[in-house]
Amino acid sequence: MNFFYAIFLGLLQGATEFLPISSSGHLALVEFFLGIEEAGLAFDVALHLGTLLGVVIYFRHDFTMMFTALVRPKILAEEARTQRLLALYICFGTIPAVVAGYILKDAAETVFRAPALIAGSLVAGGLLLLLADKLGKHQRSMKSLGFVDVAVIGLFQALALVPGVSRSGITMTAGLMRGLNRMSAARFSFLLSAPIILGAGVYNLPAIIRQGSEPGQLGFYLAGFIAAAFSGYLVIAFLLRFVQTHSFAVFAYYRFVLAGLVLLILIV
């Protein structure tokens, strides 16, 4: 590993984690077509924790409000109930992905990473996003969320185990299908990402401790971590501004083009 490689993968992870274009799909394709070997579990966790830092910093006010509502609700008065409910929704929406990850973890790391399958997932996810964006009512805000909405979004999030589906893309798609406006669908998707990213990191810690890490690699992990946090933060800020005046269509079309290139390379 070198610093260029570490920073490149960190920037790629941070950008594609929050854009609806699939981070796992891009990383798998980079490894397959550019001949870049997997950097290892510890580095992968470092990148994901970097994206977690990005989302926590950007939504620091939201997370502070939810934490305060849970431990010192009197400070927030009537707002405490709304914030506690949002925290509950985030936890509730995370459950399907946790269950699916536990059951299908091995397949997600092997069978699901085939380039042809990733191309198919890019197309399928792009079509769903395009249809939801065009047909959705875009009338509801996050304040109107209910348990049925969160259950649907959570179940859709479980599909993101397949590289190419995109965790952010599929949860935004589900939000749009439930009538959320683009801003609310994106915000809830980002907030929902925090526990699943944190959970993946904690889940892999025992394996990292058992395996250890290569000597002298700490600097590379730190470079990737910072790059992922930096790009993740910027992409969140960009997308939340972008969807105020634009649709998600450009991301769907990008997915179609990328899938076409992957299939063309495989055929040739």
N, C-alpha and C positions, 0 to 999 in steps of 0.2 A: 504494500500500500504506500501511496505518497500523498502529500498534502493536496495536490490538484485533484486527485481521485476522491479523496475524502470530502473536499469542499464541493466538488461537482455532484456527488451523490447526495450530500446534505441539501444543496440548493434544489436538486430535482425532487427529493422527498418532500421538502417543505412546500414547494409550489404545487406538486401534483396531489398532495394529501388533501388540500382544501379546494382546488379546482375540481369540477365534476368530470375528471378525465382518467382517474385511477392511478394512484401512486404505485401500488403493487404491480399493476400491469406494466407500467413504464420501467420500473426497476428490473422486472423479469425479462422484458424485451431487451433492455440495455445489456444485461448479463448474457443473454442468448446470442444476440446478433453482433455485439462488439467483442465477444469473447472475454468479458470481464468476469472473473470468478466472484462468487459470493464473498462478501467481506467478513462474514462470520456473525454469529448471533449477537455478540457483545456490541459490535458496530451497528447492527440493525436496531438494537434497542436504543443505542445512543441517538440515532437519527429520529426514532419515534418520540423519545423524550424531548428532543429538540423541538419537534412540532408541537408537543404538549406545552412546552414553555411559551411558544409563540401564541397559542390560543389562550393560555392563562393570562399572559400579559395584556393581550388585546381586550379580553373580556374580564379584566380584573375587577371592575366595578360590579359586574353581574355576579361573579363568584363571591365577592365580598358581601354583597347584599343577601345572597342565599345563605352564606355561612352565618351572618348576623341574625337572620330570621330564624335559624335553627338553634342558636345558642343564647341569643339575647333578643327575643322577639319584641319586647316592650319598646326598644329603641326605634323600631320601624313602624310601630302602631298598626294601622290598618293594612299597610303594605306588607307586613310580615306574612300574612296568609298567602298572598300572591306569590311571594318569593319561596315560601315553603312548598307550595304546590309545584312550582317550577323545578325545584330540586327533586321532588318526588317523581315528576315526569321524566327527568333525565335519568334517574336510577331505574325507573320502570322500563323506559325505552331501551336501556342497555341490556336487559336480561336475555332477550332472544339471541343477540349476537354472542353473548357469553356462552350460552348453551350450545349454539351451533359451532362455535370455535372449539369447545371441549370435545364435541363429537367428531368433527370433521378436520381437526388440526392437521393430521398426517396427509390427508388428501389435498388440503390447501397448499401444503408445502411441496407436493410432488405432482400428482396427476393434474391439478387445476392450473399448473404453471406452463402447460404446453402452449406454444405460440398460437397455434390454430384456434385453441379454445379461448385464449385471450382476445384474439381478433373477433370471434363470435360474440364474446361478452361485451366488447367495445361497441359493436353494432347494436346489440339488443338493448344495452343500457342507454345508448344514444337515442334510439327510437322511442323508448319509454320517456326519456327526458324531454324530447321534442314534442311528443304528444301531450304530455302533462303540461308543458309550458304553453302550448297553443290552445288546449281545451280547458285548462284550469280557470276557475272563476277569479282568482287573485283578489279576493275580497276580505279575507280573514287575517287578523293579526295574531301574534303569539298569545295575546291575552285571552283569545277565544279557544285555545287548545283544551281538549278533553282527553279522557283516558282512551277512548276509541281512536282518536287521532294518533296518540303516542304509541298505542299498540300497533297500528298499521305501520308507522314510521319505524318502530323498533324491529318489526318482522322483516321489513324491507332491508334494514341495515344488516341483518344476518346474511343476506345474499352477497354482501361485499367480501365474504370469504373467498369468492372466486375472483382472481386477479382479472382486471378489465372491467368489472362491474362498477367500481368506485364507490367507496363508503359515502363520501359527501354527495356524489351524484345521485345515488339511489335514495338517500334520505331526503334530499331536496325534491326529487321526483315524487316521493310519497307525500311530502308536505304540499306540493302543488296539486296533487290529485285530491287532497283533502280540502282544497279551496284556499290554502294560505297564499298570501301575496309573496312575491319573490323575495323581498327582504326578510320576511318572517321565516320562510322556508330555509333560507340560507343561515340566518342567525341560530335557529334551533338546531340545524345540522351541525354547526360549529360547536355549540355548547354540548351537544350530545357526543361529540368526538372525544371530549376530555376523559371521561371515565373508561372508555374502551381502550384508548391509547395508554392510559396509566395502568389499566389492568393487564394489558399485554406485556408491559415492561416488568411489572411485579411478578407475573406468571413465569417469565423467563429468567428471573434473577437466580433461582436455585441452579438452573442448568449452567448459567454463566459462572457461578461460583465453583461448580464442579469441574467445568472445563478449563477455567482460568482464561487468561488472555495472553496474546503474544507479547513478549518483552518489548518495551519501547513504543507500544501502540497507543498509549494514553493521549499523546498529542494529536494523533489522527482522529481518535474518538471525539476529542474536544473540538477539533476543527469542524467535523461533520455535525456535531451537536449545535454549535453556534450557527453554522450555515443553514441548518434546517429550521432553527428558531427564527432566524432573520428572514428567510424567504417565506416561511409560514405566516409570520406576522404581516408582511407586506402584501401577500396574496389575499389574506382575510380582508385587510383594509381595502384592497383594490376591488375584490368581488362585491363587497357590500355597497360600494359606490357604483359599481358597474350595473348591478341589477336594479338600481333605482330608475334607470332610463333605458336599459336594454334587456332583451330576453336572453334565455339560456341557449338559444339556437346555435350560436357560434361554437359552443362547446360540443354540441351534438354533431355538427358538421366536422369538427376537428377529429372526433372519435371515428367517424366514417372514413375519413381520409387516412388516418393512422391504420385502421383495420385493413383498408385496401392495400396500403404499402406492405404491411406484414404478410398478407396473403400472396402478394406479387413476388416478394422476396422468397417465400417458401416454395412457390411454383417454379420460379426461375432457378 
